[in-house]
Amino acid sequence: MRKSTLLISLMLIIPALLGSYSIDLNTLWVISSLIPFLALLAVTESTRSAVYGMIEFEMSTRFSLKSVVLARLSILGMLDFIILCCVTPLCCISSEIPLFQTAIYLFVPYLVTVNISLWITRHFQGKESIYACMSIAVLISGLNVSLHFIANFIYQFSYFNWWLLLTAILIAVMINELSRTIKQTEEYRWNLSLTD
């Protein structure tokens, strides 16, 4: 894992700290618009070997490609989860929204970006998939900001049950996408064995 990915991921805490210090009510929306880029970093780092055509090289190591991909996704997922858990109370301090509700508003853009990016990296190879994932992160970030200013009513507590349902659906989709991504590494092994 590249150190730059870790450092850039940790930099998300800085605006949250500044926002909680100045008690800025827009901190939650600023951070939630940056969250898709945290997901982008995780997905692109976990699929780096496929993007740069290094799958065959990683398959020749003593660890199976499946275990390497699973370890990478687990480490990056845990890192992102820790960062989101650190950022959530900071955003809660600067806004008038309860802690759990703040967490859901932060996790939804993350989960949407992860799901779409995992789908893209499974269906497209090479650097084009990275550019597509970047476009999705920018689109979700922009959509998140637009919703806050155009349709702010959806963030009222009366709509929170819909947010919980959306979160549950997105988690189920993410589990499905992760399992398909892991299974795809087995297909690489099968396809390479046919060429012998």
PEBELZI-V15396 format. One line per field, one symbol per residue. ss: DSSP state (~ for helix, > for strand, _ for the rest). psi: psi as a letter, one per 30 degrees, with the letter a starting at -180 (. if undefined). burial: # if it has 16 or more other ideal C-beta (glycine too) atoms within 10 Angstrom, else .. Layout:
ss=???
psi=???
burial=???
//
This chain:
ss=__~~~~~~~~_~~~~~~~~~~~____~~~~~~~~~~~~~~~~~~~~_~~~~___~~~~~_____~~~~~~~~~~~~~~~~~~~~~~~~~~~~~~____~~~~~~~~~~~~~~~~~~~~~~~~~___~~~~~~~~~~~~~~~~~~~~~~~~_~~~~_~~~~~~~~~~~~~~~~~~~~~~~~~~~~~~~~~~~~~~__
psi=kkeeeeeeeffffeeeeeeeefhkfgeeeeefffeffeeeeeeeefgeeeeghgeeeffflfkleeeeeeeeeeeeeeeeeeeeeeeeeeeeeflgkleeeeeefeeeeeeeeeeeeeeefefklafeeeeeeeeeeeeeeeeeeeeeeehfffglffgeeeeeeeeeeeeeeeeeeeeeeeeeeeeeeeeefff.
burial=....#...#..#..##..##......#########################...#..##.....##.###.##..##.##..##..##.######.#...######################.#....##.##..##..##..#..##......#....#..#...#..#..##..##..#..##..#........
//
